[in-house]
Amino acid sequence: MHQTGDKLIKWLLMALAFTALTSLLLIAIFIFKEGVPFIARVGFKDFLLSSDWQPQAGHFGIYPMIVASLLVTLGAMLVGAPLGIACAVFLNEFVPKHVTRIIKPTIELLAGIPSVVYGFIGVVVVAPLIRSQFGGPGLSMLCASLILGVMVLPTIISISTDVLASVPNAFREGALALGATRWQSVHMVILKAGRSGIVAAVILGMGRAIGETMAVIMVAGNTPQIPHSVLDSVCTLTAKIAIEMGSATGAHRQALFAIGVVLFIMIMMFNSIAMMAIKKRFAGK
Amino acid sequence: MKFSIICIAVGACLSLMVCGCGRHAGTSLTVAGSTAFQPFAEKLAEQFMAKRPDVNITVQGGGSALGIQSARSGAAQIGMADLVELPPEASELLGVTVARDGIAIIVNPENTLTNLSLEQIRGIFQGAIQNWKEAGGSDQPIRVVSREAGSGTRASFETIIGGITLARKAIIQDSNGTIRETVANDRDAVGYLSHGLLNAKVKAIRADGVECTENEIVAGRYKLVRPVFLLSQPPSAGAVKDFIDYILSSEGQETIRRNGLLPAK
């Protein structure tokens, strides 16, 4: 009786596990099936390196969108990574454990706020502030980077705190015994020991930032141009897909799938690098 | 604990799928296309179904291009398209104008300008005029806000003012509502939206001296007007014909007028 139940559960779990895998596979196949022939037809170079996006006239260059996605993500990391890592160090090294137990779940709650809410705050608070202080349209790369920088905090903080917590206590004690101050032990020993894990946290944060859509559409202005300053409006890859999907047909629609292929590959690359960093860390122990 | 939650979630999904498959008896119609006309079609469908319980109408958005495509492929029995010029592939379909819609040029209420000539509008949206000073306003840069490529409103707007290519620096927003918000929040912005969606947060500007009001549009003096087409496979018959006839009836047209669009005639 027990045996049958066990087996049943095993099969059920296996089926569920494969559902996740299959859907990932199906999504990948679908995107590639629609997108790759298009890239092949238009030409790799004309698609990736031309900055002329006029679907009606048959021009599909996504260079400005690639640049925008990378720059916005970079900007988000400049905002989010220092904040996130500092926060993780603070929570791990400078605060009693019971305080961390309250603060950390609170930060992780940030991840549960819908992105449209972040976008709304960007439109209502951040963009007008940028417009009045620095000029420009307000809906800009700067605005998108600030909003995304806050949005990636939960990812970076929660992974970094786990990484720092896994640094053996002997390292801290050793450093302190050698006469290091607390700060010296943090930046000379603990951060070094957790380096690859922190790199992984930042890269996973990048994956989150480059894939974010709703908030970016709301705050980035969506102008398909190569930005000359952080105050210029930009259109990211994700925003392009989401905005034009509703009304795209024919080649235009395929072009959007092709953008999906580009994004897919970019995010896969980020995640693989992060995984390699994590693996290296555990292999090094 | 976790497992039981998963079980419940999976069960809920499955039961939703099963429920979703249930069909109503009688004829079912699918109407798809223009997002601008979608709320009107939903309202009209509701009223029509109250009179004709044997017909079940599903209204979907997707944009004018999708409306034409699905009417041709048969994915929808009726396609909605709000374009000034129907593309050549729509020629095999039966098109009926069921409503008209004015496109209002809007600026921020703080903008002192009240009138722009069509020539100026063209210049602004093409990016040739980049400062409000050149159009008779104060010395401020112009920020053009437009709909996305593929939008019916944008295609109509660009055709009416003379086949322009949009300025490269234009900010893109994906709905009438967000265009309105952007213009309402930015002193230097200019955009365009459906006349029915004007409100106090933005200021509609006169085009060639003519105000964007219902009277001027009906009288034919306001030039930025586009028709809303319902497209179906010929010959028009059965529930499709009944529904289109209902929309063209005085009751249907009154619903359209009351909710902010202009009647067909």
Interface residues (C-beta under 8 A of the other chain):
Chain A: L16 W53 Q54 P55 Q56 V123 A127 P128 R131 P137 G138 L139 I217 M218 G221 N222 T223 P224 Q225 S233 C235 A242 I243 E244 G246 S247 A248 T249 H252
Chain B: I6 V10 T35 G61 G62 G63 S64 A65 L66 Q69 R143 E148 A149 G150 S151 G152 A155 T165 R168 K169 A170 I171 I172 Q173 D174 T178 E181 T182 N185 D186 A189
